[in-house]
Amino acid sequence: MSGSPLADAWLRTHEDELIALRRDLHAHPELGREEHRTTAVLVDRLAAAGLSPKPLSSGTGLVCDVGPQDGPLVVLRADLDALPLDDEKLVPYRSTVPGVCHACGHDVHTAAVLGAGLALAEAAATLEGRVRLVFQPAEEQMPGGALGVLAEGWLEGATAVFGLHCDPALEVGRIGLKSGPITAAADALQVRLNGPGGHTSRPHNTVDLVHVLSTVATGLPDALGRLVDPRAGLCLVWGHVSAGTAGNAIPRTGVLKGTLRVLDKGAWHGAPAMVQRIVDGLVAPYGAHAEVSYERGVPPVVNEPSATALMAAAVRSALGPGAAVPTVQSLGGEDFAWYLDRVPGSMARLGVKPPGQERPHDLHQGAFDVDEAALPVAVRVLVATALAALSAA
């Protein structure tokens, strides 16, 4: 496998260290905005290489520049946080934190951007500009940590931003690329219904709250499917339903919680008002009071065409002509989208599936893991992309 000479030279002596660091992060996962240990590990390693990492004002996450201050600025982004899941794997680097697990590959993203930054640092004086490493907190939360990075101005003046995300359906050595939308918008939705309560023998004298709750649970997704262009790919799925404690008592409150995802940015902008209107219409005949809490999550990640073409060429240069493969838009959400609202760039999918494995565990499962051969692949791709972007600016 050919690759950037700079990345190859660094990996010859540091690949084992890179894998060990990823395993250390995996064994010590931290939830969003609690990534204090992870931040400290990265600060120490970057400082040991003679760099000057700067922690974010929020207390977790950091940025670090590599290269001369003059010239273009290219950003490589990683995310630090884990998920509130138990680690189900029986591996030496299994999570040591009960109920917290790197089930989305953020440990891989972090190790890869760190490795790329350290490789670039060995030739910092020869770079045609700066490469900024952004290690953001809280990608899994709403609102995500990308907004904090932007608020502190760390993408101001950047000419391009790039990132990788693990893809368990794609074999190691392959990078999935797509110009235009590659993920969906993802928002959090809660509907709370209130009524006077009462006896199950006399639902006509009160608000039959569980019935109304079920009406909203099924009627809202159905209505959205008829009122929004099907090509927008809008999908509302509930993950939590609760009401009542006794089988013979009509409860006074009930709650639905879920996520609304949509592929089209225009439909995303109109969704909150439409949801409110539909819920009001569904509950009105029964006299229930509805409180709709609609929390914006992220817009779709929309890859800029020329940045995607540049990244595809860098993949072919670093890994060979067959490594860059097409991919499709998913309903997953990613707050990398906020960066692309400000700066042109692209996010690609990093193949992490072991060769020959037919049914890998999906993201956000406690048994999710990666083939660690993906780490040097990611470093080569990120280094080649950063160098190409600096040359093209």
DRENPAMI-898665 format. One record per residue (C-alpha): residue number from 1; residue in one letter; x, y, z. Coordinates in pm, 1 decimal, padded with zeros to 6 digits. Layout:
DRENPAMI-898665
{NUM, 'A', {X, Y, Z}}
...
//
This chain:
DRENPAMI-898665
{1, 'M', {00000.0, 00000.0, 00000.0}}
{2, 'S', {00149.7, 00326.4, -00112.9}}
{3, 'G', {00094.6, 00644.3, 00080.0}}
{4, 'S', {00226.4, 00984.0, 00169.3}}
{5, 'P', {00599.4, 00944.0, 00243.1}}
{6, 'L', {00551.3, 01170.5, 00543.4}}
{7, 'A', {00279.4, 00949.1, 00691.8}}
{8, 'D', {00464.2, 00629.5, 00602.2}}
{9, 'A', {00780.4, 00745.7, 00775.5}}
{10, 'W', {00593.8, 00839.4, 01092.2}}
{11, 'L', {00390.7, 00518.5, 01101.2}}
{12, 'R', {00701.9, 00300.3, 01069.3}}
{13, 'T', {00805.8, 00404.2, 01417.9}}
{14, 'H', {00474.8, 00506.4, 01579.1}}
{15, 'E', {00200.3, 00272.4, 01456.8}}
{16, 'D', {00214.8, 00056.9, 01769.2}}
{17, 'E', {00196.1, 00369.0, 01986.6}}
{18, 'L', {-00104.9, 00489.0, 01789.5}}
{19, 'I', {-00290.5, 00161.3, 01844.3}}
{20, 'A', {-00201.6, 00165.1, 02213.6}}
{21, 'L', {-00335.8, 00518.4, 02246.8}}
{22, 'R', {-00662.7, 00421.6, 02077.4}}
{23, 'R', {-00698.2, 00127.8, 02316.5}}
{24, 'D', {-00628.5, 00353.3, 02614.9}}
{25, 'L', {-00902.9, 00591.6, 02502.4}}
{26, 'H', {-01137.6, 00299.4, 02445.5}}
{27, 'A', {-01073.3, 00165.6, 02795.6}}
{28, 'H', {-01136.7, 00508.3, 02952.7}}
{29, 'P', {-01437.1, 00654.5, 02769.7}}
{30, 'E', {-01598.5, 00979.8, 02877.0}}
{31, 'L', {-01938.7, 01125.7, 02796.2}}
{32, 'G', {-01989.2, 01457.0, 02621.4}}
{33, 'R', {-01851.9, 01762.0, 02801.8}}
{34, 'E', {-01687.7, 01530.6, 03055.3}}
{35, 'E', {-01383.9, 01441.6, 02841.0}}
{36, 'H', {-01127.9, 01574.0, 03090.7}}
{37, 'R', {-00895.0, 01272.3, 03091.3}}
{38, 'T', {-00910.9, 01240.2, 02713.2}}
{39, 'T', {-00826.7, 01607.8, 02672.6}}
{40, 'A', {-00532.3, 01578.0, 02912.4}}
{41, 'V', {-00393.4, 01273.1, 02728.0}}
{42, 'L', {-00399.8, 01461.9, 02398.0}}
{43, 'V', {-00253.4, 01781.5, 02542.4}}
{44, 'D', {00036.6, 01585.5, 02695.5}}
{45, 'R', {00113.8, 01396.3, 02373.6}}
{46, 'L', {00102.7, 01704.3, 02152.7}}
{47, 'A', {00313.3, 01905.6, 02396.0}}
{48, 'A', {00568.9, 01623.8, 02405.6}}
{49, 'A', {00605.4, 01669.3, 02029.3}}
{50, 'G', {00688.3, 02037.5, 02077.5}}
{51, 'L', {00344.9, 02164.8, 01978.5}}
{52, 'S', {00124.2, 02412.8, 02165.5}}
{53, 'P', {-00223.3, 02262.7, 02219.6}}
{54, 'K', {-00492.7, 02496.7, 02350.3}}
{55, 'P', {-00781.8, 02351.4, 02555.2}}
{56, 'L', {-01124.1, 02494.0, 02474.8}}
{57, 'S', {-01277.5, 02737.2, 02720.0}}
{58, 'S', {-01548.6, 02481.3, 02799.9}}
{59, 'G', {-01286.4, 02272.4, 02981.3}}
{60, 'T', {-01289.1, 01976.3, 02745.1}}
{61, 'G', {-01167.3, 01953.6, 02386.8}}
{62, 'L', {-00869.7, 02131.6, 02234.1}}
{63, 'V', {-00714.8, 02272.1, 01919.8}}
{64, 'C', {-00354.8, 02257.9, 01804.0}}
{65, 'D', {-00184.5, 02419.4, 01503.9}}
{66, 'V', {00090.8, 02257.0, 01300.6}}
{67, 'G', {00299.0, 02456.7, 01054.9}}
{68, 'P', {00382.7, 02821.4, 00985.0}}
{69, 'Q', {00141.8, 03099.4, 01078.2}}
{70, 'D', {00135.6, 03247.7, 00728.7}}
{71, 'G', {-00034.7, 03079.2, 00435.7}}
{72, 'P', {-00367.8, 02894.1, 00417.7}}
{73, 'L', {-00534.6, 02721.0, 00712.6}}
{74, 'V', {-00674.4, 02367.4, 00676.3}}
{75, 'V', {-00869.2, 02199.8, 00958.7}}
{76, 'L', {-00878.4, 01830.6, 01051.8}}
{77, 'R', {-01152.3, 01746.1, 01299.8}}
{78, 'A', {-01203.8, 01464.6, 01550.9}}
{79, 'D', {-01466.5, 01407.6, 01821.5}}
{80, 'L', {-01389.3, 01286.7, 02173.7}}
{81, 'D', {-01704.9, 01167.7, 02347.2}}
{82, 'A', {-01840.7, 00818.6, 02409.4}}
{83, 'L', {-02196.3, 00688.8, 02448.2}}
{84, 'P', {-02396.6, 00589.1, 02758.9}}
{85, 'L', {-02382.8, 00217.2, 02675.3}}
{86, 'D', {-02225.6, -00085.7, 02840.6}}
{87, 'D', {-01924.0, -00229.7, 02658.0}}
{88, 'E', {-02019.7, -00586.5, 02563.9}}
{89, 'K', {-01683.3, -00688.8, 02416.0}}
{90, 'L', {-01444.5, -00929.1, 02583.8}}
{91, 'V', {-01120.3, -00758.3, 02481.9}}
{92, 'P', {-00820.7, -00634.8, 02685.6}}
{93, 'Y', {-00916.7, -00273.9, 02614.6}}
{94, 'R', {-01280.2, -00312.6, 02717.8}}
{95, 'S', {-01429.9, -00004.0, 02882.8}}
{96, 'T', {-01342.3, 00029.6, 03250.8}}
{97, 'V', {-01630.7, 00274.4, 03303.3}}
{98, 'P', {-01966.7, 00105.8, 03369.6}}
{99, 'G', {-02237.0, 00226.1, 03134.4}}
{100, 'V', {-02001.2, 00421.9, 02906.3}}
{101, 'C', {-01852.2, 00290.8, 02582.0}}
{102, 'H', {-01686.9, 00412.1, 02262.4}}
{103, 'A', {-01955.2, 00255.6, 02043.9}}
{104, 'C', {-01929.8, 00506.2, 01758.8}}
{105, 'G', {-01557.6, 00504.4, 01684.5}}
{106, 'H', {-01470.2, 00844.6, 01826.2}}
{107, 'D', {-01160.2, 00689.3, 01983.8}}
{108, 'V', {-01050.1, 00596.2, 01631.4}}
{109, 'H', {-01126.3, 00943.6, 01495.5}}
{110, 'T', {-00925.9, 01100.7, 01779.3}}
{111, 'A', {-00625.2, 00871.8, 01740.9}}
{112, 'A', {-00623.2, 00921.5, 01363.2}}
{113, 'V', {-00625.6, 01302.7, 01376.8}}
{114, 'L', {-00360.3, 01294.8, 01649.1}}
{115, 'G', {-00144.3, 01065.0, 01437.9}}
{116, 'A', {-00188.1, 01283.7, 01131.7}}
{117, 'G', {-00095.3, 01592.7, 01332.9}}
{118, 'L', {00216.7, 01430.8, 01477.9}}
{119, 'A', {00324.4, 01311.3, 01132.9}}
{120, 'L', {00276.5, 01659.9, 00987.9}}
{121, 'A', {00465.3, 01810.6, 01281.6}}
{122, 'E', {00781.6, 01627.5, 01177.1}}
{123, 'A', {00783.8, 01838.1, 00860.0}}
{124, 'A', {00611.7, 02148.0, 01000.4}}
{125, 'A', {00868.3, 02393.1, 00864.1}}
{126, 'T', {00811.5, 02271.3, 00507.5}}
{127, 'L', {00430.9, 02293.4, 00508.3}}
{128, 'E', {00266.1, 02545.1, 00276.0}}
{129, 'G', {00045.2, 02671.0, 00558.0}}
{130, 'R', {-00112.8, 02563.7, 00885.6}}
{131, 'V', {-00302.9, 02248.8, 00968.8}}
{132, 'R', {-00532.3, 02296.8, 01268.5}}
{133, 'L', {-00625.3, 01985.5, 01465.2}}
{134, 'V', {-00969.1, 02026.7, 01624.8}}
{135, 'F', {-01063.5, 01775.3, 01894.1}}
{136, 'Q', {-01418.8, 01870.0, 01982.8}}
{137, 'P', {-01627.6, 01749.4, 02276.4}}
{138, 'A', {-01991.1, 01637.6, 02284.3}}
{139, 'E', {-02063.1, 01532.9, 01926.5}}
{140, 'E', {-02328.2, 01291.8, 02055.3}}
{141, 'Q', {-02521.6, 01561.2, 02240.2}}
{142, 'M', {-02771.7, 01825.3, 02135.9}}
{143, 'P', {-02653.8, 02093.1, 02090.3}}
{144, 'G', {-02323.1, 01941.4, 01986.7}}
{145, 'G', {-01972.9, 02057.1, 02068.1}}
{146, 'A', {-01910.3, 02186.4, 01715.9}}
{147, 'L', {-02108.9, 02499.1, 01801.1}}
{148, 'G', {-01871.5, 02576.4, 02086.5}}
{149, 'V', {-01570.4, 02541.0, 01857.5}}
{150, 'L', {-01730.1, 02781.1, 01611.2}}
{151, 'A', {-01826.9, 03026.9, 01884.9}}
{152, 'E', {-01463.4, 03047.7, 01994.0}}
{153, 'G', {-01362.5, 03132.5, 01637.3}}
{154, 'W', {-01143.0, 02832.5, 01565.9}}
{155, 'L', {-01263.5, 02797.7, 01205.6}}
{156, 'E', {-01226.6, 03165.9, 01119.0}}
{157, 'G', {-00995.2, 03205.8, 00822.8}}
{158, 'A', {-00995.2, 02834.0, 00739.2}}
{159, 'T', {-00992.3, 02745.3, 00370.3}}
{160, 'A', {-01117.5, 02387.7, 00416.2}}
{161, 'V', {-01222.1, 02138.0, 00685.6}}
{162, 'F', {-01206.9, 01758.5, 00666.2}}
{163, 'G', {-01305.0, 01462.4, 00880.4}}
{164, 'L', {-01344.2, 01085.4, 00880.2}}
{165, 'H', {-01617.3, 00874.5, 01040.0}}
{166, 'C', {-01600.5, 00500.7, 01103.4}}
{167, 'D', {-01818.6, 00286.0, 00877.4}}
{168, 'P', {-01861.1, -00075.1, 00998.3}}
{169, 'A', {-02018.4, -00176.3, 00666.7}}
{170, 'L', {-01707.7, -00075.5, 00469.1}}
{171, 'E', {-01399.7, -00296.3, 00458.2}}
{172, 'V', {-01066.6, -00174.0, 00593.8}}
{173, 'G', {-00865.5, 00002.1, 00323.9}}
{174, 'R', {-01172.6, 00158.5, 00163.7}}
{175, 'I', {-01285.2, 00519.1, 00203.6}}
{176, 'G', {-01644.4, 00607.5, 00118.6}}
{177, 'L', {-01695.6, 00947.8, -00043.3}}
{178, 'K', {-02000.1, 01140.4, -00159.0}}
{179, 'S', {-02039.9, 01492.0, -00292.2}}
{180, 'G', {-02341.5, 01674.8, -00151.2}}
{181, 'P', {-02550.8, 01547.1, 00142.9}}
{182, 'I', {-02397.6, 01244.7, 00317.0}}
{183, 'T', {-02593.2, 01246.2, 00646.8}}
{184, 'A', {-02932.5, 01366.1, 00762.3}}
{185, 'A', {-03059.1, 01635.7, 00992.5}}
{186, 'A', {-03131.3, 01494.8, 01337.6}}
{187, 'D', {-03347.7, 01668.0, 01599.4}}
{188, 'A', {-03479.2, 01565.9, 01941.2}}
{189, 'L', {-03854.5, 01572.6, 01995.9}}
{190, 'Q', {-04059.9, 01543.2, 02314.5}}
{191, 'V', {-04438.2, 01558.5, 02341.2}}
{192, 'R', {-04590.4, 01583.6, 02689.4}}
{193, 'L', {-04966.0, 01543.8, 02722.6}}
{194, 'N', {-05164.5, 01660.1, 03023.8}}
{195, 'G', {-05520.1, 01589.6, 03137.9}}
{196, 'P', {-05725.1, 01572.7, 03457.9}}
{197, 'G', {-05690.4, 01194.7, 03503.8}}
{198, 'G', {-05970.3, 00970.2, 03619.8}}
{199, 'H', {-06117.2, 00619.5, 03648.0}}
{200, 'T', {-06080.7, 00378.1, 03357.9}}
{201, 'S', {-06452.1, 00297.0, 03390.0}}
{202, 'R', {-06546.4, 00652.7, 03289.1}}
{203, 'P', {-06310.9, 00769.7, 03009.0}}
{204, 'H', {-06591.1, 00988.7, 02868.4}}
{205, 'N', {-06581.4, 01206.4, 03181.5}}
{206, 'T', {-06213.0, 01292.0, 03148.2}}
{207, 'V', {-05929.1, 01283.6, 02895.0}}
{208, 'D', {-05833.6, 00926.4, 02808.5}}
{209, 'L', {-05468.6, 01022.8, 02809.8}}
{210, 'V', {-05313.5, 00690.9, 02707.2}}
{211, 'H', {-05545.1, 00675.8, 02407.5}}
{212, 'V', {-05450.7, 01029.5, 02307.2}}
{213, 'L', {-05083.3, 00949.6, 02360.1}}
{214, 'S', {-05109.9, 00649.5, 02128.6}}
{215, 'T', {-05293.8, 00863.9, 01875.5}}
{216, 'V', {-05004.0, 01107.1, 01869.2}}
{217, 'A', {-04744.5, 00826.6, 01869.0}}
{218, 'T', {-04886.8, 00676.7, 01550.0}}
{219, 'G', {-05061.5, 00974.8, 01395.2}}
{220, 'L', {-04771.5, 01219.8, 01395.1}}
{221, 'P', {-04531.4, 00999.8, 01192.5}}
{222, 'D', {-04818.9, 00904.5, 00960.1}}
{223, 'A', {-04918.1, 01266.9, 00899.4}}
{224, 'L', {-04560.8, 01376.6, 00836.6}}
{225, 'G', {-04534.6, 01101.2, 00577.9}}
{226, 'R', {-04829.7, 01256.4, 00390.0}}
{227, 'L', {-04749.6, 01624.7, 00432.6}}
{228, 'V', {-04377.4, 01619.3, 00347.8}}
{229, 'D', {-04234.8, 01529.0, 00007.2}}
{230, 'P', {-04126.0, 01162.3, 00035.4}}
{231, 'R', {-03799.7, 01253.3, -00137.3}}
{232, 'A', {-03708.6, 01458.1, 00172.8}}
{233, 'G', {-03661.2, 01129.3, 00360.7}}
{234, 'L', {-03824.4, 01248.8, 00682.6}}
{235, 'C', {-03835.7, 00980.0, 00951.6}}
{236, 'L', {-03976.7, 01016.4, 01304.5}}
{237, 'V', {-03908.1, 00727.7, 01544.4}}
{238, 'W', {-04004.5, 00719.5, 01912.4}}
{239, 'G', {-03757.5, 00577.6, 02162.3}}
{240, 'H', {-03947.3, 00644.8, 02484.8}}
{241, 'V', {-04314.4, 00621.2, 02581.5}}
{242, 'S', {-04439.8, 00655.5, 02937.9}}
{243, 'A', {-04773.5, 00714.3, 03110.0}}
{244, 'G', {-04941.4, 00603.4, 03429.1}}
{245, 'T', {-04868.3, 00354.1, 03705.0}}
{246, 'A', {-05198.4, 00174.8, 03769.4}}
{247, 'G', {-05402.8, -00038.8, 03531.3}}
{248, 'N', {-05737.3, 00102.3, 03648.5}}
{249, 'A', {-05644.1, 00473.0, 03661.6}}
{250, 'I', {-05624.9, 00712.4, 03368.1}}
{251, 'P', {-05303.9, 00908.4, 03418.3}}
{252, 'R', {-05274.3, 01284.7, 03421.8}}
{253, 'T', {-04952.0, 01299.0, 03215.3}}
{254, 'G', {-04783.2, 01104.1, 02939.3}}
{255, 'V', {-04460.0, 01155.2, 02749.7}}
{256, 'L', {-04323.0, 01062.1, 02407.4}}
{257, 'K', {-03954.6, 01111.6, 02320.4}}
{258, 'G', {-03792.1, 01043.8, 01986.9}}
{259, 'T', {-03575.4, 01167.5, 01703.4}}
{260, 'L', {-03682.3, 01329.2, 01380.6}}
{261, 'R', {-03442.1, 01281.9, 01092.9}}
{262, 'V', {-03464.5, 01428.3, 00744.9}}
{263, 'L', {-03239.8, 01419.7, 00439.7}}
{264, 'D', {-03350.7, 01750.8, 00287.9}}
{265, 'K', {-03235.7, 02079.8, 00440.7}}
{266, 'G', {-03546.6, 02270.4, 00328.6}}
{267, 'A', {-03780.6, 02019.5, 00491.8}}
{268, 'W', {-03565.5, 02037.3, 00805.7}}
{269, 'H', {-03624.0, 02410.5, 00835.9}}
{270, 'G', {-04001.9, 02366.5, 00816.4}}
{271, 'A', {-04032.6, 02065.6, 01047.1}}
{272, 'P', {-04080.0, 02233.4, 01389.8}}
{273, 'A', {-04385.1, 02438.3, 01289.1}}
{274, 'M', {-04538.9, 02141.3, 01108.6}}
{275, 'V', {-04491.3, 01909.6, 01407.3}}
{276, 'Q', {-04659.3, 02160.3, 01638.3}}
{277, 'R', {-04954.1, 02204.7, 01402.1}}
{278, 'I', {-05010.2, 01829.8, 01361.9}}
{279, 'V', {-04987.7, 01756.1, 01735.1}}
{280, 'D', {-05235.4, 02034.4, 01812.6}}
{281, 'G', {-05476.0, 01890.1, 01558.9}}
{282, 'L', {-05444.5, 01534.4, 01688.6}}
{283, 'V', {-05515.2, 01617.8, 02052.9}}
{284, 'A', {-05782.4, 01884.6, 02001.3}}
{285, 'P', {-06085.3, 01647.9, 01978.2}}
{286, 'Y', {-05998.0, 01492.8, 02315.2}}
{287, 'G', {-05930.1, 01808.5, 02515.3}}
{288, 'A', {-05575.5, 01714.6, 02613.8}}
{289, 'H', {-05309.7, 01981.4, 02654.3}}
{290, 'A', {-04993.5, 01918.7, 02452.0}}
{291, 'E', {-04647.8, 02060.9, 02523.5}}
{292, 'V', {-04412.5, 02011.4, 02230.4}}
{293, 'S', {-04038.8, 02046.7, 02293.2}}
{294, 'Y', {-03850.2, 02050.2, 01963.7}}
{295, 'E', {-03471.7, 02070.6, 02001.7}}
{296, 'R', {-03263.1, 02142.3, 01696.2}}
{297, 'G', {-02980.3, 01893.4, 01664.8}}
{298, 'V', {-02782.3, 01918.4, 01343.0}}
{299, 'P', {-02849.1, 01993.7, 00976.1}}
{300, 'P', {-02735.6, 01744.3, 00711.1}}
{301, 'V', {-02363.7, 01718.3, 00640.0}}
{302, 'V', {-02339.2, 01858.7, 00286.6}}
{303, 'N', {-01997.9, 01788.1, 00135.2}}
{304, 'E', {-01865.3, 02059.2, -00096.0}}
{305, 'P', {-01797.4, 01909.7, -00442.1}}
{306, 'S', {-01444.6, 02041.2, -00503.2}}
{307, 'A', {-01332.4, 01952.2, -00148.3}}
{308, 'T', {-01474.8, 01602.3, -00193.2}}
{309, 'A', {-01295.2, 01563.3, -00524.8}}
{310, 'L', {-00971.0, 01678.1, -00360.8}}
{311, 'M', {-01017.2, 01426.5, -00078.5}}
{312, 'A', {-01093.0, 01146.1, -00325.0}}
{313, 'A', {-00772.2, 01223.8, -00514.4}}
{314, 'A', {-00579.3, 01225.2, -00185.4}}
{315, 'V', {-00725.1, 00884.3, -00095.7}}
{316, 'R', {-00617.4, 00739.3, -00428.6}}
{317, 'S', {-00271.6, 00891.1, -00388.7}}
{318, 'A', {-00228.5, 00757.8, -00034.4}}
{319, 'L', {-00393.3, 00415.5, -00064.7}}
{320, 'G', {-00416.1, 00326.1, -00431.9}}
{321, 'P', {-00671.5, 00370.1, -00711.8}}
{322, 'G', {-00932.8, 00129.3, -00573.3}}
{323, 'A', {-00951.1, 00274.7, -00222.3}}
{324, 'A', {-01191.0, 00561.3, -00295.5}}
{325, 'V', {-01542.5, 00419.5, -00330.4}}
{326, 'P', {-01884.6, 00582.3, -00356.6}}
{327, 'T', {-02116.1, 00587.7, -00056.9}}
{328, 'V', {-02477.6, 00686.9, 00002.7}}
{329, 'Q', {-02655.0, 00938.7, 00224.4}}
{330, 'S', {-02760.3, 00799.7, 00562.5}}
{331, 'L', {-03019.4, 00907.1, 00819.3}}
{332, 'G', {-02749.2, 00940.0, 01084.4}}
{333, 'G', {-02674.1, 01286.4, 01221.1}}
{334, 'E', {-02330.8, 01447.6, 01260.2}}
{335, 'D', {-02250.1, 01792.6, 01396.9}}
{336, 'F', {-01963.4, 01822.1, 01148.1}}
{337, 'A', {-02249.0, 01976.7, 00948.6}}
{338, 'W', {-02212.6, 02301.7, 01144.0}}
{339, 'Y', {-01852.1, 02337.7, 01024.2}}
{340, 'L', {-01961.2, 02296.8, 00663.5}}
{341, 'D', {-02212.1, 02579.5, 00710.2}}
{342, 'R', {-01909.1, 02808.6, 00757.2}}
{343, 'V', {-01622.3, 02651.5, 00562.5}}
{344, 'P', {-01610.1, 02429.3, 00250.8}}
{345, 'G', {-01496.8, 02077.0, 00321.2}}
{346, 'S', {-01587.6, 01710.8, 00324.4}}
{347, 'M', {-01644.6, 01417.4, 00557.9}}
{348, 'A', {-01562.4, 01069.0, 00434.5}}
{349, 'R', {-01639.8, 00723.0, 00570.2}}
{350, 'L', {-01351.5, 00515.9, 00703.7}}
{351, 'G', {-01379.7, 00143.3, 00643.4}}
{352, 'V', {-01330.4, -00046.1, 00971.3}}
{353, 'K', {-01479.3, -00387.1, 00884.7}}
{354, 'P', {-01235.9, -00681.1, 00902.0}}
{355, 'P', {-01191.2, -00850.2, 00563.5}}
{356, 'G', {-01436.4, -01133.0, 00515.2}}
{357, 'Q', {-01666.1, -01042.6, 00804.3}}
{358, 'E', {-02024.9, -01057.1, 00681.4}}
{359, 'R', {-02232.1, -00910.6, 00965.5}}
{360, 'P', {-02036.7, -00651.6, 01163.4}}
{361, 'H', {-02185.1, -00489.7, 01470.8}}
{362, 'D', {-02336.0, -00154.1, 01386.0}}
{363, 'L', {-02253.9, 00183.3, 01536.5}}
{364, 'H', {-02415.4, 00257.6, 01873.8}}
{365, 'Q', {-02409.0, -00107.9, 01977.9}}
{366, 'G', {-02219.3, -00216.4, 02287.3}}
{367, 'A', {-02037.9, -00486.1, 02089.6}}
{368, 'F', {-01910.5, -00245.2, 01822.1}}
{369, 'D', {-01537.3, -00261.6, 01749.8}}
{370, 'V', {-01302.0, -00188.8, 01461.7}}
{371, 'D', {-01022.4, -00357.2, 01274.9}}
{372, 'E', {-00727.7, -00151.6, 01399.6}}
{373, 'A', {-00564.3, -00173.0, 01058.2}}
{374, 'A', {-00797.0, 00119.6, 00986.0}}
{375, 'L', {-00583.2, 00349.8, 01202.1}}
{376, 'P', {-00278.8, 00376.4, 00974.0}}
{377, 'V', {-00515.6, 00398.4, 00677.8}}
{378, 'A', {-00685.6, 00698.4, 00837.7}}
{379, 'V', {-00354.2, 00869.5, 00916.0}}
{380, 'R', {-00238.3, 00831.6, 00555.7}}
{381, 'V', {-00564.8, 00972.1, 00421.8}}
{382, 'L', {-00570.6, 01269.6, 00657.7}}
{383, 'V', {-00207.6, 01361.4, 00593.5}}
{384, 'A', {-00251.2, 01335.4, 00216.4}}
{385, 'T', {-00573.3, 01537.9, 00229.3}}
{386, 'A', {-00420.1, 01813.1, 00443.6}}
{387, 'L', {-00116.3, 01846.1, 00216.6}}
{388, 'A', {-00332.7, 01851.4, -00097.1}}
{389, 'A', {-00564.4, 02114.7, 00053.3}}
{390, 'L', {-00271.5, 02337.2, 00149.8}}
{391, 'S', {-00132.8, 02313.0, -00203.5}}
{392, 'A', {-00469.9, 02386.5, -00360.5}}
{393, 'A', {-00550.3, 02690.5, -00144.5}}
//
